Amino acid sequence: MTATQEEQDRRRVFADLTPLRTSAHYRRLWFGSTISWVGQGMTSLAVSLQVYDITRSPFSVGLVGLFSLVPLVVFGLYGGAIADTVDRRKLGLYSACGSAVLSIALAAAAFAGFHRVWFLYGIVALQAVCAALNSPARTSMIPRLLPPEQLRAANALNSMVMTFGMLVGPSLGGLIVGFAGFQTAYLIDAVAFSASLYAMWRLPSMLPDRKGSMGVPPAGAKPRARGRASVLDGLRFLATRPNLRMSFLSDFCAMILAHPRALFPAVAVVWFGGDAKTAGLLVAAPAFGALLGGVLSGWQGRIRHHGQAILIAVACWGTAIAVFGLTRNLWLGLLLLALAGYSDTVSMIFRNTMMQVAAPDEMRGRLQGVFIVVVAGGPRLGDFLAGSVADLTSPAVAVTGGGIACVLAIGVLALYGRDFRRYDALDPTP
């Protein structure tokens, strides 16, 4: 076997690193995002720990998530519209600068002994606004940096960045807060943003392309001034593009119907006779599976029918969650949750690739804004649904019933979306 053949065999299993090798701009953006995600994970945990240190109230800690969620959902759509109007490089650069300044503000307040919960809530809300502006800009840049055939591999690499940050960031944050205080964790986060800022600084100008992918305005688009991009236009575009719409609906099936995260504390005690450490393992298992989904993504390069792959992946998520609701063995439960996380990453990679390839450049920011709303709001709705059903019935009914409902719903979508099942990556149709 030649060296080239050995490399091809490895690619069939492990993530394809071609985007990192071929594009210096993407490589800098990827490394910068990796460091920034770790720093943000540290700050997220540090803020929660500081709020609890001040109030000794779990409810007050829970409000941190609310103050982050609301601006993220509200500004997600508008952030996408702005990204379809201005130079995306500048928007990404300025919003990343804003996040760095906010981390410096947290560090300065901690050094000064200014411990006020309202201040922490305000900073968290402003950080969410910066994130809602940064994410559509950064994501819509990638199709301009790489050829279409490398976008699936790039999305697999991006999924590893997010998951790595969620796994490593909080762990490092806990250690740093324990040994050096809140202010040190915030300062490290501020410094970590420098990598992302450098990557953005080196990018060329990224003004949105006002023409469709074939050089003509998208079908149904109304002529409008260059400086204006409407949120409603983006939603109308999505409503008239069945394949892109189906990709969002399939994600809703998983995130709303079969999302048992809110039940993990109760499940850890009632099902497995554990404690907070057990709940932590349950939370970490899907994240670990999601990381594997990115690392072991080489085989996905051979898949042409991305819609079909999304449907199968979401069905696997629902099945794994349903079986998890039936098991009372901790290690089997962790394995099933890891399988669910792996399936979710597979679905996300293909959904992002479809959105980037099939949508015209002038709509990518707004579609990414919708994606933020789905990713941020869907799991919260799922938490509410799972908690409500468990309260009315039992955790087992909520978890297993939700998994079954997800599989049935995705089956209905599969029957309805014949064109979605036939979606061909070599002939992308939104």
N, C-alpha and C positions, 0 to 999 in steps of 0.2 A: 504493500500500500504506500503510495507517494505521500509527501508532506501535504500537498494540496488536498488529496482525498481525505487525509486525517483531519485537516481543518474543516472540510465540509461536513464530515461526520460529527464533529464537535458542535458545529452550528445547528445541526438538527436537534440537539438537546439544549445547549446553552444559548443565552441571549446573543443575538447578532450585534457585534460591535462595529459594523461597517460605518454607521453614522458618525461615530467618534473618530474613526480613522480618516474619513473623507472630508469632513467639514470642521475647520478650526473654530469657526464661529459657534457651531452647535456644541463642539467639545467644551469650549469655555463656558457656554451657557449651562451645560449639563453639570459640570463640576461646580460652578457657582451656585446652582440650584441645590445641589446635594449639600453643600456646606450651609446654605441658608436654611434649608428644611431642618437640619439638625439644630441650628441655633433657635429656630422658631419653636421646635419641640421643647427645648430647654426652657424658653421663656414661658411657654404655655403652662408647664408644670410649676415653674417658679411663682407665677402669678397666683395659681390656685393654692399653693402652699402658703404664700404670703397672706392671701385673703383669710385662710383658715387660721393662720397665726394671729391675725388681728381680731377676728370675730369669734373663733371657735364654733362656727355655725356651718354645718354641711349645706344648709339651704343657701347661705351666702356664696359658698363655693359653686353651687349649682347655677347661680345667677351669672357667673363668669361665662358659661356656655351660652346663655341667653343673650348677653350683651355682645357676644361675638357673632351669634347666628343671625340676629335681626339685621344688622348692617350688611352682612355678607349676602343675604337673600335680597334685601332691598336694593343694594348698590350693584349686585351682580349683573342684572340686566342692563343697567345704565353704564356700567363699566365696559360691557361688550359693545354698546352703541358708541361710546367714546373711542374705543379701540378701532372701530370701523370708520372713524372720522379723522383722527389726528395721526401723526407719526408714531407708530407703535413703539419704536425704540425709545423715543422721548417719554412716552407714557410709562413704559416699563422702568425706565431710569428714574423718573421723578417719584413714582410710587414706591420703588425700592428705597430711595433716599428718605421718603417719609417714614417707612417702617424702621429704618436705621435710627432716625432722629427720635422716634417714639421709644425705642429700646434705650437710647441714651437718656431720655427723660425718666424712664423707670429706674435706671442706675443712679442718676443724680438724686432722685427723690429718696432712694434707699440709703445712699451715702449721707444725705442730710437728715435722716431720721424722720422723713415726712411719710408717715404710715396712715394713709387715708383710703378707705375702701372705695369711696366715690371716685377718687383719682385713678385707682387701678381699673375700675369699670370703664371710665372714660377712655383711658389708653387702650384697653382691649377693643372697645368699639371702633376707635380710630384705626387701630391695626387691621381690623376686619375690612374697613373701607379701603385701605391701601391694598390689601390682598385682593379685594373685589375688582380693583382697577388694574392690578398687576397681572393677574392670572390670564384674563382674555388677551391682553397685549402679548405676553410671553408665549402663550400657546399658539396664537395665530401667526407668530413669527416663524415657527418651525417649518411649515410648508414652503416658506420662501428661502430657507437655508438648505433644504434637502430635496432631492428628486422624489417623485411620488412613490417609487418602489422601495424607498428606504424609510417611509413614514411609519410603517408597522413596527419595524425594529426600533425606531426612535421612541414610539409610544411605550414599547416594552421597557426600554431604558428609563423613560420618565416615570413609569410606575414603580420601578425600583427606587428611584430618588425619594418619592413620597413615602413609601413604606419604610425605607431605611430611616428616614427622618423621624417617623412616628415611633419606631422601635428604639432607636439609639438616643434621640434627643431627650425624651423624658428621663431615661435612665441616667444620662450624663447630668441632666439638670438636677435630679435628686442628689447625686453625689456632690456636685459643685455647691449647691445650696447648703448641704450638710457640713461641708468642710470650709467653705469660704463665704457663705452668705448670699442673699438674694442679689446684691449689687454686682457681685462677680459674674453670676449667671447672665444678668442683663447686659453687662459690658461685653461678654464673650459673644452674645447674640449680635450686638451692634457691630463688632468687628467682623463677625461672620458675613454680614451683608456686603462687606467690601468685595468679596469674590464675585457676588452677583452683580454689583455695580460695575466692576471692571469688565465683566462679560458684556453687559449692556452697552457700556461706553465704546467698546471695540466694534459693535455691530454697525452696519451701514444703515442709512435712512430706510424706514419701513412704512412708507405711506401706503394706505390701502389701495388695491387695484380696483378701480371703479368698473371694470369690465369682468364678464364671466370668464370661466376657464377656457372658452373657445374664442375669446377676443370680442365678444358681443355682450350687451347687457343681459342679465339673467331674464328668463321668460317671465313676463308679467310685471317686471320692475317698471316703475314710473320714473320718468326723468325728474331729477331733482338737483338742487345745488350741491356742489362738491363738498361744502363744509357741513352738511347735515346728514346724519344717519339716525333713522327713527327706530326706537325699540319696537313699535308696532309693526313696522315693515319687516323686521326680523321674525316676529311671531307669525306674521302672515306668510312669509317665505316658508317657515317650518310647517305651517298648516297645509301647504300645498305640495310638500315634498314627502311622499309616503314612506320612503326608505329611512330618511333621517328621523321622521316622526316615530316610526316603529322602534328605532334604536333607543329613543328616550322612553317610550312606553314599556319596553322590555326591562329597562333598568328600574322603573317604578314597580314592576311586579316583584322584583327581588327586594328592593329597599323598603317598600311599604308593607307588603304582605308577609315577608319572611325575614324579619330583622329582630332577632331576640336579644340584642345587647342589653336592653334595659332590665331583662330578667336574670342576667348573670349573677348578681349578688344573691338573689333568692335561690337560684338553681344551685349555686355552689354549696349552700348550706343544706337545702332540703334534699337534693338528689345525691350529692356526693359527700355529705357530711364534712364539708370543709369550712374555710373561713375566707378572710380577705385575700390571702395568698392564692387560694383556689380560684376566686373570682378574677384575680389578675391573670392567671393562666388561661382562663376562658377568654378574656379580652385579647390576650396576646396571640392565641392560636390562629384566629383568622388573619391577623397581620403577618404572622410568620408564613402562612400559606400564600398570602398575597405576594410576599417577597419572593417566594419560590416560583410563583407564576411569572414574575419578570425574569428571574435568573434562568429558568428552564423554559424559555420561550422560543428557542430555535426552530422547533417543529412548526410553529405557526406560519413561517414563511412559505410553506407549501400549500396553505389554505387560500383558495380563491373566493369561495362563497362565504363572505364575511357575515352576512345576515344569518345564514344557517348556523355558523359557528357561535354567534351571539345567542341564538335561541337554545342551542344545546348547552352552552355554558350556564345560562340562567336556570335551565331545567336541572342541571347538576347542582347548582347552589340550593335550589328548593328541595331537592331530594336529600342532600346532605343535612340540611336543617331539619327536615321532617324526621329522618332517622335519628338525629341527635336528640330530638324530643322523646325518643323511645328508649334510649340507652341510660343505664345507671352506672356504667363503668367510666371512670374519669378519663383514662387514657384513650379509650375508644371515642369518647366524646371530643377530646382535644383533636384527635385525628380527623374526625368528621368536620369540625370547625375549620381546621387547616385546609381540608379539601374544599370547603365552601369559599374560603378566602382565595384559594388558587383559582377556582372557577370565576370568581368575581373579577380578578385581574385579567383573565382571558377575555371576558366580556368587555371590560373597559378598554383593553388594547384595540380590539376590533371596532368598538364604537367610536373611539377617538380617531382611528384611522379613516373610518367611513366619513366622519364629520369633516376631516381635513382635506380629504381627496375629492369627495363628491360635491362639497359646497364651494361656491365661488369665493374668491378672496375677500370681497367686500362684505360678505356675510359671516365670515369666520369668527370675528370678535363677538357678534351678537349671539351666535350659536354657542360659543364658549360661555357667554354669560348665562344662557339658559342651562347649560351643563352645570355651572356652579350652583344655581338654584336647585337643580335636581339632586346633586351630590350632597349639598348642605341641608336641604329641607327634607328630602326623601327619608333618610335614616331617622330624623326626628319624628316624622309622622309614623314611621315604623315602630319607634320606641313607644309612642303614645298608643298605637293600636295594640301592640303586644301587651303592654301594661294593662290596658283596659280589658282585653279578653282574659288575661290571667286573673284579674281581679274578679271578673264575673264567673269564671269557670275554674281553671287551674293553669299553672305554668306549662304542664305537659300538653294540654289542649291548645294553648296559645302557640307553642313552638311547633308541634307536629301539624296542627291545623294550618298554621301559616305557611309551612313548607309545602303542604299539599295544595293549598290555595295558589301558591306561586306556580307550581307545576301545571295546574289546571289553567291558570290564566295565560301562561306562556304557550300552552297548547292551543288555546283559542286564538292567540295572536298568530301562531304558526299557520293555522287553518285560514285565517283572514288574510295574512300577508304573503300571498304566493310570490309576488315580485320581490319581497324582502328575502325570502328563502333563496331566490335565484340570483340575488345581487352578486355581481361578478367584479372583483377587484380590478380586473383588466379592462372593464367597461363600466366605470362607476356612474351610477345614476342616482341623484338625490331623491 
